[in-house]
Amino acid sequence: MDWQQVRDRAKAIWGYDEFRPPQGEIVDCLLQGKDALVVLPTGGGKSLCFQLPALLQEGLTLVVSPLVALMENQVQELQQRQLPAAAFHSEVPRQKQKKTLEQLERQQLRLLYLSPESLLSAPIWERLIAPQLVINGLILDEAHCLVQWGETFRPAYRRLGVVRQTLLES
């Protein structure tokens, strides 16, 4: 996919004629399969930086977030645009969890927002390690919360290094 197609897709989805600095560089980096650390202020356009590459590639991008309200807001916005995204966490009703698991099995999602605990839960993990599922990204959204709230905050976060290695390198 050439850069004009990337820009055209951003315009078609979000209506943006141009990327704000450094969004274009971040999108390009992720499309090349490289790692990125993105530190931008609130409202700086971080979500577009990982959502656009996820939507342009085959496979699934996992977005791990400690904030249920933020996950729900982003998924709702994506679904309103008819984009293949879902959330899976303890506050999602059982019926909706079941639907998300089915979508995951059918490879119908491009973005799956999860709490760290949900990522490590048996129903999700069993589907993520299925050999036919392509995972093209693991995003740690709102990572500053880990620093602000200390190392005892959400112990599941400490296991994400092994998770990344298992999911992205197999």
N, C-alpha and C positions, 0 to 999 in steps of 0.2 A: 504494500500500500504506500503510495507516495504522499508527501507532506500536504499537498493540496487536498487530497482525499480526507486526511485527518482533519484539516481545518474545515472542510465542507461538512463533515460529520458533527463537529462541535457546533457549527452554525445551525445545522438541522435539528440537533437535540436541544441546545440551550440558547440558540439565537446569537451567539457571540461571533462577531466578525474577526476578532483578533484574540490571541492569548495575552494575558497580563504577564509581565516578567515575574518570575521565571517559569511560568506554567508550560510554555512550549518546550523548554529544555527538559523539564521533568517528564512530560508526556513522551517525548522522544526517548529518553532514558529507559522508561518502563516498557515501551514498545520494543526496545532492543533486548529486553530481558535482564536488564541491569538492576541492581539495588539502588535505592535512593532514600536519603533522609531529607524530609521536607519540613522546614520550620517556617511557617508563615503566620501572620496575625489572623485573628478571627475575622472571617469575611474575606480572606486573602485568596480564596479559590483552591484550597487544598483538595477538596472532594473531586473536583473536575480532573485534577491531576492523576487520580487513580481510576475514577469511573470511566473516563473516555478510553484509556487503553483496555480496560476490562471489556468494554462494549465492542471494541474493534477486533479483539482476538477471539479465537475459538477457546473454549475451556472456561474455567471458573476462577474468579478472584474472590478470595476470602477476606473479609474486612472484620477485624477483631476490635471491638470497642467496649469500654467499661460503662458507657452511657446509653441506657435503653431508649431514652427520649430522643437522642441524636440518631440512633439506628432507625427508629421508627419514622422520624422525620425524613431521613434520606431515602429510605425504602419507599415511603409514600410518594415522595416527589418523583422517584424513578418510575414507579408503577403508574402514576398519573400520565407519564409520558409514554406509556406502553412499553417499558423497558423491562427485561427479565431479571428482576431482583427480588429478594426475599430476606426476611429476618428470622432468626431462630434463637430464642432465649427463654428463660423460665417464665416470663410474663406472656408469652404467645399462647393463645388457647390451643388445646390439644388438637382440635380439628385442623387448625391452620398449621400446626407443627407437622401433622400427617401429610397435608398437601405439600408443604415445603420438602419433606423427605421424598415424596413421590417425584417432585420436580427435579430434585437432586439426582435421583436414580435415572431419570429420563434425560438428564443433561440438558434441562430446559432453562437453567439459570446462568447468568454471566456474573452476577454479584450476589454473594451470600454474606449478610451481616450477622455476626455472632458475638456473644459474650465469650470470654476465654473459657469459662466453665462449659458452655454449650459445645464449643469446638472439641473439647476433650470428652464429651459424653458419648456413650456407646452408640446411640442411634446415628449420630452425625459421623463420628470417627469411622465406623464400619463402612459407610458410604464413601467417605473421602479417600479411603485407601483402596477402593475398588480399582483394579488395573485399567479399566476402560475410561475412568474419569481423568480428564486433563485439568490440572490445577496450574494456572499460569501466574498466580500472585498471592502473596500473603501480606496484607496491609495491617499495620498496627495504628489505628486511628486514635487520636487523643492520647498519644503516648506520654505527653507531659504529665498526665494524671499519675503515672507511676512514680515520677520524681517527686511530685508535690505531695502525694499521699504515703510515700515511703515503701520500703521493701516488703513490709508485711501486708500491703494492700493486694488483695486478690492473688493468693499463692499460685493460681493456675498460670499467671503470666510468666512465672519462672520456668515453666515447661515449654514455652513457645519456641525456644531455640531448637530443641529436639524435634518439635512439630514441624518447623520450617524445613529442617534437613530431611525429614521423612517424607513430607509431602512434595517438596519442590525438586528434590534430587533423585527421586525414584522413578 
